[in-house]
Amino acid sequence: MGDVMDDILKIFFEECDELLPELESGLGELSAEESSQETINAIFRAVHSIKGGAASFGLDRLVRFAHVYESALDGLRSGQVEPDPAIIKTFFLAMDLLSDLVAEAKQAGDEVDGGRIDETVRKLEAIIGQGGDAPAASDVGETPVPEDFTPVTVDLGGFDFDEPAEESGESSRPKLVVTFRPQAELYSRGDDARNLLLGLKELLPAEDAGAMDVTCNTQDLPVLSELAPEEACLGWTVRLPEPPGGTAEDDIQAVFDWVGDVCDFQIAREEQTDDTVEADAVESPAVQEMAPAVPVPAETVESEAQAAAPAAPAKSGRKREQNASIRVDIGRIGMLMDMVGEMVIGQASLESALTREGALYDPELLKRLAVIKTLTRDIQEAVMAIRAQPVRNVFQRMQRVVREASSLADKDVALVLEGEETEVDRTLIENLTDPLTHMLRNAVDHGIETPQARLAAGKPAQGTIWLSARHRSGRILIEIRDDGGGINTQRVLQTAIKRGIVPSGASLGENEINELIFAPGFSTAETVSDLSGRGVGMDVVKQAIQNLGGRVNIKSTQGKGTLFTLSLPLTLAVLDGMLIECRGSTMVVPVSSVVELVTVQLKDDVYTIPDGSHVVSVRGRCIPLIYLGDELTLPEVESVQEETHHMGRAGEEGQLIVLVVENEAGARAALVVDGVRDQAQVVIKSIEKNYRQIKGVSAATILGDGSVSLILDVSTLIVSATKRVDTRALEAIAERAA
């Protein structure tokens, strides 16, 4: 039994991980004044669902706080409380605390301070007081219980089962009768009947809220001595007015959609006339097998309905088709991805073996091999689609980071999220939280000015940070942009000189100065605070992004703001690569980085600039030239003359084979290679874990013939080249060539 409960508890925490982002998203819409009544209902349901599940497992601290939070949100839902900025701020603080209490229950976080809980409860009670519905002290206070007793709370508050509901509207207005009886499995999943009652109540407009009549059917409830604790014995009958605009059977069925397999339900239409009560019943398949059906308030409803000749067309109570989903352990998906990677290698190995044997000249064999390649790619893309997740979850966590950082810095900062539905490999998502946290805290502390400084500069007192994601050229670009004061390059340079990061008197360009903020130990903060000043942060960000195969770029305008761009691969598993040869070695260049492959004349198209570097003219544009063998210090495999070892092996004498590559910022370079073999899909293997870090190399792969090939880091190679080349000289050469 313990293992079963542990599994159910795990499911509860997984549901919390889904509900908390929904809660934050809803509060964000509320803050932006873009919310609707459905948004408010969704916010309420998220807290209520967490509370209900926590109660099933006796998570007392979580239940007590969620109850107060839920009561405050109920005032918002009923329209008794208007969501002004102060109230919304309190709801956000309560959400953060609720998240911490969930983490505490999961034993994934520190124990939440009781004083913090009490303070937040007082703020929520003040909101509840505005709605005139403050909870009793016993609802939120400490209740002594025996140490060996674990309570399981079933909260059916808010529904009066004794007094008849107040009638609203005309007495002849049609009624809908909903009869349902949960099965034991509904409760074992951590839910309760109150969720269904609340769902039905939410279907009614405000003016009809008091017209809902709820009856608890207890005829099957045995005496206490015979009560089986895991049996479901209660049923409910709900009478509610039919909307004036039409029937609501579809809406009612939607309430039961998610429990249709564990709850028997029946929908009937009851019309009051002078002499009779008529009803058309709609049953779920399970109800038809029940004996007897749970009675409704009018004794003749069912029999009269069967006798009525002009019966309304019956609607099926069967669950409507939904997109089904299952929970799968991420480890299994990772194992599946590894096997797909090995299958890709195996397919390449088969093709290589057949090529060596000369068998690929057989048309039938070629056709069958093409089918295998297509299936392999389709399977790989399908598994990648399973692993892909929207960045929404990690983005929404950043709202709390900005709120807490703003509070510590005593600034008013809003975070705007864009492109939350952009999908990326789950592995990347898991590793994005820490870098984004560092960068956003840095943006709040150093980027956004104080409200007074912003007003003096003609800006609104509230600063804004934009966090966005989008796909580009087979990669994902994440941008963090603020409307702050920008990077003070003079101060950064002076600080770097003071800390010994660069020598005194160094002459650096603006981009090079901006890059200094990523130096280990760099910080412009004059004092150490909870937010900054320890010299740890941005260097960690750069290293973390590089470990993911990504890069960080900075653009800043003094007085207007700063833009950080993170460029990351869509997946850490496979990529499409171009196989090149250089000094006897086969290497891989990501296809997404390749612009074109050209042959240039060594004498006419290659120029030497004053610092000894080379550029090549391609279509009238001068591009830094990188002799790949020299850049990677590859040994010569043949005895060649010094003056000819740069000539392309596949080209004629005096020609170079050049691969033009580009990074995400648009900077280009030309790689001199010996030849191009093929284009293929390769499986990425970490070179740092298996060997060590190599400059200009991002990873490695295994080719079809079993050899290991290096995957080039194009961005690093381009940066290395552009730092050596004087761009003013490039412009002069381009003008001369034109």
PyMOL commands that set and color helices and strands:
alter all, ss='L'
color gray80, all
select helices_A, chain A and resi 2-31+37-56+60-77+85-105+114-130+137-140+184-188+193-201+206-211+224-226+249-259+287-289+301-307+330-356+359-361+363-387+392-409+426-447+451-456+489-498+510-518+538-547+591-593+602-605+628-631+642-644+687-690+714-724+727-737
alter helices_A, ss='H'
color red, helices_A
select strands_A, chain A and resi 175-182+213-217+235-241+263-272+277-283+388-390+413-418+423-425+463-472+475-482+551-557+561-569+574-582+585-590+594-601+606-608+614-618+621-627+655-662+668-673+675-683+697-702+708-712
alter strands_A, ss='S'
color yellow, strands_A
deselect
rebuild
show_as cartoon
